[in-house]
Amino acid sequence: RMKTAFVSTVSHELRTPLTAIKGYLEGLMDGVLTADPETYQQIHTEINRLQRLVNDLQELSQLESGAFQLEVKEVSPSTLLDTIQSNFANQFEEKNLQLVVEIKPNLPQILVDKDRIIQVLTNLVGNSLQYTPGNGKVVIKVLRENSNLLFSVSDTGIGISAEQLPNIFNRFYRTDKSRARASGGSGIGLTIAKALVQAHQGRIWAISDGEGKGSTFTFSIPIRK
């Protein structure tokens, strides 16, 4: 049943951009649409969406089958967050959002695949950016808890209902289906993030006080000596 449901969902997700591309091409062939830069840009956007979905599906397949290797090395938490701040600075400024980073002093280095952890943080911060209205705030925190480092991303965004929280790491689950699909997301970013955290022997979870009250995503990374 799970396999059937997954194939059905994948088919639907692939069909959406394919239907749009076919519609644009038929419009061009019939002369209903004009062959101008805007039309070609719309086709290009749908192809990019399709490509992201296929790439994410391939990556998720590799992660869940164990057909990949982590390239681990010692990294300081501040280095990871400096990269995130640099990558997102312009987007936060354009949307008039405040990005705050709080790192506890004297945190140890962690043995991780730097690119993969940045990928996880990028997914979480990107989601907060997307679902937080202008003049809001996103806070990234890093602290130590026993033998783990905890990374958290909190926002003042649209929040998540109690009914939705248990499902948000499932494949293709969207708390706001129309807005998420319009943004071009694949619907499996959080699933990939969970698999990457688990590959580092950590765990990831989310909390929210409800719709309209923001949310916090946290993941743990073991401190290895």
C-alpha positions, 0 to 999 in steps of 0.5 A: 500500500505504501509503495502504491501510494508513493508511486501515485504521489510521484506520478501526480507531482511529475504530471503537474509540470509536464501538463503545464509544459505541454499546454505552453507548447500546444499554445505556441503550436496553435498560435494561441500563445506568442513566442515571446521571452515571457512564454519561454521563461514560463516553460523554462520555469516548469522544466526547472521544477521538473528537474528539481523534483527528479534530482531530489527523488534520486538523492532521496533514493540514494540516502534511504538505500545507503548508497552514498558516503559522508565526507566527514571532517572537523568543522566549527559551528560558527563556520557553518552559520557564517556560510548560511548568513552569507548565502541568505543575506540578500534574500532576507534583505529583499523580503525585509526579514531579520536574520539573527544568529546566536551561538553559545561560546566555546562550542566544540568542533563536530565531525560532519560532512560540511556540505550535507549539514549546510544542505540541512540548514539551507532547507530549514532557513529557506523554509522559514524565509518562504513562510515568514511574512515581511518584517518578521524574524528568523533566529538560528541558534547553536548550543550544547546539550550533553553530548550533542550540539543542537541547531535550531531555526525559529521563525515568526511565520505561518506556523504549523497546526498540531494535526500537521506536525507529525507528518511534515517530514513525510515525502511530499507532505505540504502544510500549504499545498498551493503555496508550496507547489507555486514556489517550485518546491519538490515536497521532499526537502524535509524528508531529505534533511531528516535522512541527512541528519540521521546519517550523522547519527542525529535526529530532527524534530519540529514544534509550533504553537499553531497556525500563525504562531511560528515554528522551530525546527531543531536537529542534533549532531553528536559530539565525537571525540 
